[in-house]
């Protein structure tokens, strides 16, 4: 054992999750029971590429629907309610949940993890409730949330944020009271007992493949693997995974931490198959402008750009993903031109495109303009000023306040997407 739990911070943390949040919101708004109604929130129900954003627990149980099921795979059933997304309403309910929690816990002891999940540090308010047991507090808070919104929640409780998150994901929803508690003493039986490595927080399919390549097949084996070898082969993420597998997480709510972006990406599945290169280029241009704005927003310049093109299911090949090294820049025009070059060099005319993605990485945070000797200097400075002004206008008035004429074409997508929340 590389860690002494007696030396680790031991604080009561709660991780609260709203069960099947979007689907539960829809059920409540329709006067239906969130846990007993078969309901899915389906974005793009009128097109084959539509996607299930949220499925109620009953829909998952009876019909096997998941949150990534495509519209064409949604089973026909007389009792299944199919609802279009209403993101503004879901956000309003989310805000009501947060307001309810902050009646009992101060904002500095709450960390919002996502629209349907948050962490609470109980230790600092424990004395206000006569040092009540943390499980009693969790049960009372879950009841208050239900009374205010009609939304059912599940709660994981642990000695740190990780040990609160893991029982939420792996046990709480199976328990009758929807609460599970994992302490340091439970690491060998609970944490190491997680059967699928991808059910462990922070391990996706690619990381799982990497670990299995080292002969690490279980969380227990990860916990007992040589941490120095892991760090040497995987960097800091390897050391962190080893610590997490041993139940160690020293992060605290309220810590000032500004992560350095490793990469930025944006992708969209198109509403239909595209085979006209002119239409595809319009969308690439729109997406390139948006990601260039994000690079400027973090005060960086990128020296590696990437383009992913996914072909339609009717094609025999999947598509391509290519990267290109460039001089550091955050100039929309420059980034767009290189994205289009990658497309022109790799696209096979006549093939139908259904998925487009763009990315920027290898950032530098010196934002002085990198002038090119081959282009007019005044024009480069002018373009940089235009980009900054465009960002300010769009930030204040929305993306559609200033667009290229090409974004008004029938097959462009940026304007319609900008009018939605999260693309829906």
C-alpha positions as CSV (number, residue, x, y, z in Angstrom):
1,X,0.0,0.0,0.0
2,X,1.5,3.3,-1.1
3,X,-1.0,5.5,0.9
4,X,-1.7,5.9,4.6
5,X,-5.4,6.7,5.0
6,X,-4.8,8.1,8.5
7,X,-2.8,11.0,6.9
8,X,-5.5,11.7,4.2
9,X,-8.2,14.4,4.7
10,X,-11.5,12.8,5.8
11,X,-14.5,15.1,5.1
12,X,-18.2,14.3,4.5
13,X,-18.9,15.0,0.8
14,X,-22.2,14.4,-1.0
15,X,-22.5,13.9,-4.7
16,X,-26.1,14.4,-5.7
17,X,-27.5,13.4,-9.1
18,X,-30.9,14.2,-10.6
19,X,-32.1,10.9,-12.1
20,X,-32.5,10.9,-15.9
21,X,-32.8,14.7,-15.5
22,X,-34.2,15.9,-18.9
23,X,-36.7,12.9,-19.0
24,X,-37.7,13.6,-15.4
25,X,-38.3,17.3,-16.1
26,X,-40.5,16.3,-19.0
27,X,-42.4,13.8,-16.9
28,X,-43.0,16.3,-14.1
29,X,-44.1,19.1,-16.6
30,X,-46.6,16.6,-18.1
31,X,-47.9,15.5,-14.7
32,X,-46.4,12.0,-15.1
33,X,-44.3,9.9,-12.6
34,X,-40.6,10.4,-13.5
35,X,-39.6,6.9,-12.5
36,X,-42.6,4.9,-13.7
37,X,-43.3,6.6,-17.0
38,X,-41.6,5.3,-20.2
39,X,-40.4,8.6,-21.7
40,X,-37.5,9.8,-23.9
41,X,-36.3,13.3,-24.8
42,X,-35.5,13.0,-28.4
43,X,-33.7,15.7,-30.4
44,X,-34.4,15.6,-34.1
45,X,-37.3,13.1,-34.0
46,X,-38.2,14.1,-37.5
47,X,-34.9,13.0,-39.0
48,X,-33.1,9.6,-39.1
49,X,-30.0,11.0,-37.2
50,X,-32.1,12.2,-34.2
51,X,-30.6,11.4,-30.8
52,X,-32.1,10.4,-27.4
53,X,-30.8,13.0,-25.0
54,X,-32.4,11.4,-21.9
55,X,-34.4,8.2,-21.2
56,X,-36.4,7.6,-18.1
57,X,-35.4,4.7,-15.8
58,X,-38.5,2.8,-16.9
59,X,-37.7,3.3,-20.6
60,X,-34.1,2.0,-20.0
61,X,-35.4,-1.0,-18.0
62,X,-38.3,-2.1,-20.3
63,X,-37.0,-1.0,-23.8
64,X,-33.3,-1.0,-23.3
65,X,-33.0,2.7,-24.5
66,X,-29.9,4.6,-23.6
67,X,-28.9,8.2,-23.8
68,X,-27.1,7.7,-27.1
69,X,-29.8,5.7,-28.9
70,X,-30.6,7.0,-32.4
71,X,-34.1,7.8,-33.4
72,X,-34.2,4.9,-35.8
73,X,-33.4,2.5,-33.0
74,X,-36.1,3.7,-30.6
75,X,-38.6,0.8,-30.3
76,X,-42.3,1.4,-31.2
77,X,-44.4,1.1,-28.0
78,X,-47.8,2.3,-27.2
79,X,-46.8,3.5,-23.8
80,X,-43.6,5.3,-24.8
81,X,-43.8,9.1,-24.6
82,X,-41.5,10.9,-27.1
83,X,-40.8,14.5,-26.1
84,X,-38.8,17.2,-28.0
85,X,-36.2,18.9,-25.8
86,X,-37.1,22.1,-23.9
87,X,-33.7,23.2,-22.7
88,X,-34.9,26.5,-21.2
89,X,-37.4,24.7,-19.0
90,X,-34.7,22.2,-17.8
91,X,-32.4,25.0,-16.9
92,X,-35.1,26.7,-14.9
93,X,-35.7,23.5,-12.9
94,X,-31.9,23.1,-12.5
95,X,-31.8,26.7,-11.0
96,X,-34.7,25.9,-8.7
97,X,-32.8,22.8,-7.4
98,X,-29.7,24.9,-6.8
99,X,-31.8,27.6,-5.0
100,X,-33.4,24.9,-2.8
101,X,-30.0,23.4,-1.9
102,X,-28.6,26.9,-1.0
103,X,-31.3,27.4,1.5
104,X,-29.5,24.7,3.6
105,X,-25.9,24.9,2.4
106,X,-23.9,28.1,1.5
107,X,-22.7,28.6,-2.0
108,X,-19.0,28.1,-1.1
109,X,-19.8,24.5,0.0
110,X,-21.5,23.6,-3.3
111,X,-19.7,22.7,-6.5
112,X,-21.9,22.3,-9.6
113,X,-20.4,19.5,-11.7
114,X,-23.0,19.4,-14.5
115,X,-26.6,20.4,-15.1
116,X,-27.8,17.3,-13.3
117,X,-25.0,16.7,-10.8
118,X,-23.3,18.6,-7.9
119,X,-21.1,18.1,-4.9
120,X,-21.8,19.4,-1.4
121,X,-19.3,19.6,1.5
122,X,-21.3,18.8,4.6
123,X,-18.6,19.1,7.2
124,X,-18.7,22.9,7.4
125,X,-22.5,23.1,8.0
126,X,-22.8,20.0,10.2
127,X,-22.9,22.0,13.4
128,X,-26.0,23.9,12.1
129,X,-27.9,20.7,12.1
130,X,-26.9,19.5,15.6
131,X,-24.1,17.3,14.0
132,X,-26.7,15.2,12.4
133,X,-25.5,12.0,10.6
134,X,-24.6,12.8,7.0
135,X,-27.0,10.2,5.7
136,X,-29.9,11.8,7.6
137,X,-28.9,15.1,6.1
138,X,-28.8,13.7,2.6
139,X,-32.2,12.1,3.0
140,X,-33.7,15.4,4.2
141,X,-32.1,17.4,1.4
142,X,-33.3,14.9,-1.3
143,X,-36.8,15.3,0.1
144,X,-36.6,19.1,-0.1
145,X,-35.5,18.8,-3.7
146,X,-38.4,16.5,-4.5
147,X,-40.9,18.8,-2.8
148,X,-39.7,21.8,-4.7
149,X,-39.4,20.2,-8.1
150,X,-40.8,16.7,-8.3
151,X,-37.4,15.4,-9.3
152,X,-36.0,12.2,-7.8
153,X,-32.3,12.3,-6.8
154,X,-29.6,9.8,-5.8
155,X,-26.7,10.6,-3.5
156,X,-23.2,9.2,-3.0
157,X,-21.4,10.0,0.2
158,X,-17.7,9.6,0.9
159,X,-14.6,10.8,2.7
160,X,-13.6,12.9,-0.4
161,X,-15.1,14.0,-3.7
162,X,-14.0,10.8,-5.5
163,X,-15.4,8.5,-2.8
164,X,-18.7,10.4,-3.1
165,X,-18.8,10.2,-6.9
166,X,-18.0,6.5,-7.2
167,X,-20.9,5.2,-5.0
168,X,-23.3,7.5,-6.8
169,X,-22.3,6.0,-10.1
170,X,-22.0,2.4,-9.0
171,X,-24.4,1.7,-6.1
172,X,-26.8,4.5,-5.0
173,X,-29.3,4.1,-7.8
174,X,-29.7,0.4,-7.0
175,X,-30.4,1.0,-3.3
176,X,-33.9,1.4,-2.0
177,X,-33.2,4.8,-0.5
178,X,-31.0,5.9,-3.5
179,X,-28.1,6.6,-1.1
180,X,-24.7,4.8,-0.9
181,X,-21.7,5.6,1.4
182,X,-18.1,4.6,0.7
183,X,-15.3,5.3,3.1
184,X,-11.5,4.7,2.9
185,X,-12.0,1.4,4.7
186,X,-14.3,0.3,1.8
187,X,-11.8,0.8,-1.0
188,X,-10.7,-2.9,-1.2
189,X,-14.3,-4.2,-1.2
190,X,-16.1,-1.4,-3.0
191,X,-13.7,0.5,-5.3
192,X,-11.7,-2.5,-6.3
193,X,-15.0,-4.4,-6.8
194,X,-16.1,-2.2,-9.7
195,X,-16.3,-4.8,-12.4
196,X,-16.0,-2.7,-15.6
197,X,-13.0,-0.4,-15.7
198,X,-15.0,2.1,-17.7
199,X,-17.5,2.4,-14.8
200,X,-14.6,4.0,-12.8
201,X,-14.6,7.8,-12.9
202,X,-11.9,9.1,-15.4
203,X,-11.4,5.8,-17.3
204,X,-12.8,5.8,-20.9
205,X,-12.5,3.2,-23.5
206,X,-9.1,4.5,-24.8
207,X,-7.6,4.7,-21.3
208,X,-9.0,1.2,-20.6
209,X,-7.2,-0.1,-23.8
210,X,-4.0,1.6,-22.7
211,X,-4.1,0.1,-19.2
212,X,-4.9,-3.4,-20.6
213,X,-1.9,-3.1,-22.8
214,X,0.2,-2.9,-19.6
215,X,-1.6,-6.0,-18.3
216,X,-3.9,-4.0,-15.9
217,X,-7.3,-5.7,-16.2
218,X,-9.1,-4.5,-13.0
219,X,-9.2,-1.5,-10.7
220,X,-7.5,-3.6,-8.0
221,X,-4.6,-4.4,-10.4
222,X,-4.4,-0.6,-11.2
223,X,-4.3,0.2,-7.5
224,X,-1.5,-2.2,-6.8
225,X,0.5,-1.4,-10.0
226,X,3.9,0.4,-9.6
227,X,2.9,4.1,-9.7
228,X,6.3,5.1,-10.9
229,X,6.0,2.9,-14.0
230,X,2.5,4.3,-14.6
231,X,3.8,7.9,-14.3
232,X,6.7,7.2,-16.7
233,X,4.5,5.7,-19.4
234,X,1.3,7.8,-19.0
235,X,2.5,11.0,-17.3
236,X,0.6,12.6,-14.5
237,X,-2.7,11.0,-15.5
238,X,-1.1,7.6,-14.7
239,X,-0.2,8.7,-11.2
240,X,-3.6,10.2,-10.7
241,X,-5.4,7.0,-11.9
242,X,-3.3,5.0,-9.4
243,X,-4.2,7.3,-6.6
244,X,-7.9,7.3,-7.5
245,X,-7.9,3.5,-7.7
246,X,-6.7,3.6,-4.0
247,X,-9.6,6.0,-3.1
248,X,-7.3,9.1,-2.9
249,X,-8.5,12.5,-4.0
250,X,-7.2,15.6,-2.3
251,X,-9.2,18.2,-4.3
252,X,-11.4,20.4,-2.2
253,X,-14.5,22.5,-3.0
254,X,-13.5,26.1,-3.2
255,X,-9.9,25.5,-4.4
256,X,-8.8,28.1,-6.9
257,X,-7.8,26.1,-10.0
258,X,-7.7,27.2,-13.6
259,X,-7.0,24.2,-15.9
260,X,-4.7,24.7,-18.8
261,X,-6.6,23.7,-22.0
262,X,-4.9,20.8,-23.8
263,X,-7.2,21.0,-26.8
264,X,-10.5,22.4,-28.0
265,X,-12.9,20.6,-30.3
266,X,-16.3,21.0,-31.8
267,X,-18.3,18.5,-33.9
268,X,-21.8,18.1,-35.3
269,X,-23.8,15.3,-36.9
270,X,-25.5,16.8,-39.9
271,X,-29.2,16.7,-40.4
272,X,-28.8,14.9,-43.7
273,X,-26.1,13.5,-46.0
274,X,-24.0,16.1,-47.8
275,X,-22.2,15.4,-51.1
276,X,-21.7,18.9,-52.5
277,X,-18.2,20.1,-51.5
278,X,-19.4,23.7,-51.6
279,X,-22.0,23.0,-48.9
280,X,-19.5,21.0,-46.8
281,X,-17.0,23.9,-47.0
282,X,-19.6,26.3,-45.7
283,X,-20.1,24.3,-42.6
284,X,-16.3,23.8,-42.1
285,X,-15.9,27.5,-42.4
286,X,-18.6,28.2,-39.8
287,X,-17.1,25.7,-37.4
288,X,-13.6,27.0,-37.9
289,X,-14.7,30.5,-37.0
290,X,-16.3,29.3,-33.8
291,X,-13.3,27.3,-32.6
292,X,-11.0,30.2,-33.5
293,X,-13.1,32.4,-31.3
294,X,-12.8,29.8,-28.4
295,X,-9.0,29.9,-28.8
296,X,-9.0,33.7,-28.5
297,X,-11.3,33.4,-25.5
298,X,-8.8,31.4,-23.5
299,X,-6.0,33.9,-24.5
300,X,-4.1,31.4,-26.6
301,X,-2.8,30.6,-30.0
302,X,-2.9,27.2,-31.6
303,X,-0.1,25.5,-33.5
304,X,-2.0,22.3,-34.5
305,X,-5.4,22.1,-36.1
306,X,-7.4,19.0,-37.0
307,X,-10.3,18.1,-39.2
308,X,-12.5,15.0,-38.9
309,X,-14.9,14.0,-41.7
310,X,-17.3,11.1,-41.1
311,X,-19.0,9.6,-44.1
312,X,-22.6,8.5,-44.2
313,X,-23.6,5.0,-43.1
314,X,-24.3,4.2,-46.8
315,X,-20.6,4.5,-47.7
316,X,-18.2,1.6,-47.4
317,X,-15.5,3.8,-45.6
318,X,-15.7,5.7,-42.4
319,X,-14.0,9.0,-43.3
320,X,-10.8,10.6,-42.2
321,X,-9.2,12.5,-39.4
322,X,-6.1,14.6,-40.2
323,X,-4.0,17.1,-38.3
324,X,-1.7,19.9,-39.5
325,X,1.1,21.8,-37.8
326,X,0.9,25.5,-38.4
327,X,2.5,28.7,-37.1
328,X,0.9,29.8,-33.8
329,X,-2.3,31.7,-34.5
330,X,-5.8,32.5,-33.4
331,X,-6.8,34.2,-36.6
332,X,-10.1,33.0,-37.9
333,X,-9.2,33.4,-41.5
334,X,-5.9,31.5,-41.2
335,X,-7.4,28.6,-39.2
336,X,-10.3,28.4,-41.7
337,X,-8.0,28.3,-44.7
338,X,-5.9,25.4,-43.2
339,X,-9.1,23.5,-42.3
340,X,-10.3,23.8,-45.9
341,X,-6.9,22.7,-47.2
342,X,-7.1,19.5,-45.1
343,X,-10.6,18.9,-46.5
344,X,-9.5,19.5,-50.1
345,X,-6.5,17.3,-49.8
346,X,-8.3,14.3,-48.3
347,X,-12.0,14.4,-49.4
348,X,-13.0,11.9,-52.0
349,X,-15.5,13.6,-54.3
350,X,-19.0,12.0,-54.5
351,X,-18.9,10.5,-51.0
352,X,-21.7,11.5,-48.6
353,X,-20.7,13.3,-45.4
354,X,-22.7,13.1,-42.2
355,X,-20.3,14.1,-39.4
356,X,-17.8,17.0,-39.2
357,X,-15.4,17.9,-36.4
358,X,-12.7,20.5,-36.0
359,X,-10.0,20.8,-33.3
360,X,-7.2,23.0,-32.1
361,X,-4.3,22.0,-29.8
362,X,-0.7,22.7,-28.8
363,X,-1.5,26.1,-27.3
364,X,0.8,28.9,-26.5
365,X,-0.3,31.7,-24.3
366,X,1.8,34.5,-25.7
367,X,-0.8,36.2,-27.8
368,X,1.4,38.6,-29.7
369,X,0.5,38.5,-33.4
370,X,2.7,36.1,-35.4
371,X,3.2,38.1,-38.6
372,X,3.8,36.3,-41.9
373,X,6.5,37.7,-44.2
374,X,4.5,36.6,-47.2
375,X,1.3,38.5,-46.4
376,X,0.6,42.2,-46.1
377,X,1.4,43.3,-42.5
378,X,-1.3,46.0,-42.3
379,X,-3.9,43.5,-43.5
380,X,-2.9,40.9,-40.9
381,X,-3.2,43.5,-38.1
382,X,-6.5,44.6,-39.5
383,X,-7.8,41.0,-39.6
384,X,-6.8,40.5,-35.9
385,X,-8.8,43.6,-34.9
386,X,-11.8,42.4,-37.0
387,X,-11.7,39.0,-35.2
388,X,-11.7,40.7,-31.8
389,X,-14.6,43.0,-32.7
390,X,-16.6,40.1,-34.2
391,X,-16.2,38.2,-30.9
392,X,-17.4,41.2,-28.9
393,X,-20.5,41.7,-31.1
394,X,-21.4,38.0,-31.0
395,X,-20.8,37.8,-27.2
396,X,-23.3,40.7,-26.7
397,X,-25.9,40.0,-29.4
398,X,-25.5,36.4,-30.3
399,X,-23.7,34.5,-33.2
400,X,-26.3,35.5,-35.8
401,X,-25.6,39.2,-35.2
402,X,-22.7,39.1,-37.7
403,X,-22.3,36.3,-40.2
404,X,-20.9,35.6,-43.6
405,X,-23.5,35.6,-46.4
406,X,-22.7,31.9,-46.9
407,X,-24.3,31.2,-43.5
408,X,-27.6,32.2,-45.0
409,X,-27.5,29.5,-47.6
410,X,-30.0,26.6,-47.3
411,X,-27.5,24.0,-46.2
412,X,-25.6,26.1,-43.7
413,X,-26.1,25.1,-40.1
414,X,-24.5,27.8,-37.8
415,X,-27.5,30.2,-37.6
416,X,-30.0,27.5,-36.7
417,X,-27.6,25.9,-34.1
418,X,-27.0,29.3,-32.5
419,X,-30.7,29.6,-31.7
420,X,-30.6,26.4,-29.7
421,X,-29.1,25.6,-26.3
422,X,-26.4,22.9,-26.5
423,X,-27.4,22.3,-30.1
424,X,-31.0,21.3,-29.2
